[in-house]
Amino acid sequence: MAARPVQPDITLVLDLEGVIRDATLSPAMAAESVDGWLGQAWTDVVGADGSDKVRRIVADTRASGISAFRQINQRFPSGAEIPMEFTTMMLGDRTGILAVGKNLQAVTELHARLIAAQQAMERDYWRFRELETRYRLVFEASTDAVLIVSAVDLRIIEANRAAIQALSGVDRINEDLNGREFFQEIAPADRDSVRDMLLRVRERGMALSILVHTARKGRPWMLRCSMMSSPQGQVFLLHFAPVASSPENEDAEEQASLRELIDRIPDGFVALDSSGIIRQANQAFLDIVELGSKGSVIGEPLGRWLNQPGADLGALLGHLRRYKTVRLFHTVVRGELGSETEVEISAVDGEDRGYTGVLLRNVSRRLGGSGEGDALRDALGQISKQLGRSSLRKLVKNAVTIVEKHYVREALDISKGNRTATAELLGLSRQSLYAKLNRYGLDDKGPGPQDGDPEDWLPPRPRPSGRSNGRPLECGGEPNHLAGSIQRHGALLVVSEPDHIIIQASANATEFLGVPRLP
């Protein structure tokens, strides 16, 4: 069959200046009259944005004899503007230019319809995602136990938290049941009944509810089933409803009351398994870690939010295994939003039950002590004002003096004036402590017995020079006979009687007593 010739929708004959000398329309556009175009420049009868395109297409034809296809909005005498695709070529005798155009209105309409269809698909997609999100929230928040099981191999595809609790008896994550065979969660005596019910649902679309028992706890449940379609194919939607029984209802109410009581504790509380994974948490703990739902923390390790993840939790569990209880374990909890909360942890080992109770008390809001730290900061701030007026050596010396005086006074307050305890806190000998007290004007009690150990205020006892515990003291090798020398662990002073004025001292006396060396 011979191919039908393709007729252009519009044919224009132009002179070399682009003036229309003849115009012909196809039968499809016979309703338009273009006689008024004759004698006018082509640039005058196109749309507002088509003049430049016409000039370029005419210039290309003059230069090369033919032009590329260009889309131009052609304005007709009736007022309609139709998108058309034009190409031009030079006539053989170079007496004019021939322009042929094709109507693109159908293509433009099809393109517009395609864009509209794509936008509709996107709206439907986001509407579907919104419905899916709502379904997910309802599915997880539902207090009814719901399972989705594949109709092909009867494996669990998905389970909400209530179903996981019902089948296993503990709070777990969905992955603990996902992929498991459904019949493993049902008591062996009830599996034939469940299999018959699923067969009736597959054949008839519905079946009566039956009584089943779980494999682990043996608790009774009323099981309802329906079939539905999903991306994974046909699936069973299984709904478990608890069976009312007086003893179990009382236990359930008691368990609910205990959980409510734990949830109202003002301090954070979590129950951990032997590996440190959270199995239960109250609202105060959620506030500390800055999360909104218990499902976000259950199944996660407690060490995820501690100051040193893994290290603090390992130390806590190690203490629990050794001592069974932990008190005042200080650490920092890092919240999901970036906050840091100082907490004290108390914990108890559940022994054979396999759980650990952990109480986290927020201590970041406790009031500070006596304010001596502020006084120390204020005193050190005065040294900063001396920058530029004193040498670095003098600034450092003044800062050391202020800090040393502050901690000597604080050690005295802690030990309630007991000089021996103060020296032990500071890691000093009593002689060095006496020298520092005298230097900083803190020795206001004077010599003599004070509160505490009376021996704190006596001068040091002399060392025996003979035998110790039946063994001779090996001092003969020490250079005591040399002038100015003494054993490394002591200092030698010679004083006059009766005024007790020092008349001679060993070379290390100033360093040992903590007093400045005289020039």
Summary of the structure (lengths in Angstrom):
residues: 519
radius of gyration: 47.7
end to end distance: 126.8
largest distance: 145.5
contacts: 1326
relative contact order: 0.04
helix: 39%
strand: 25%
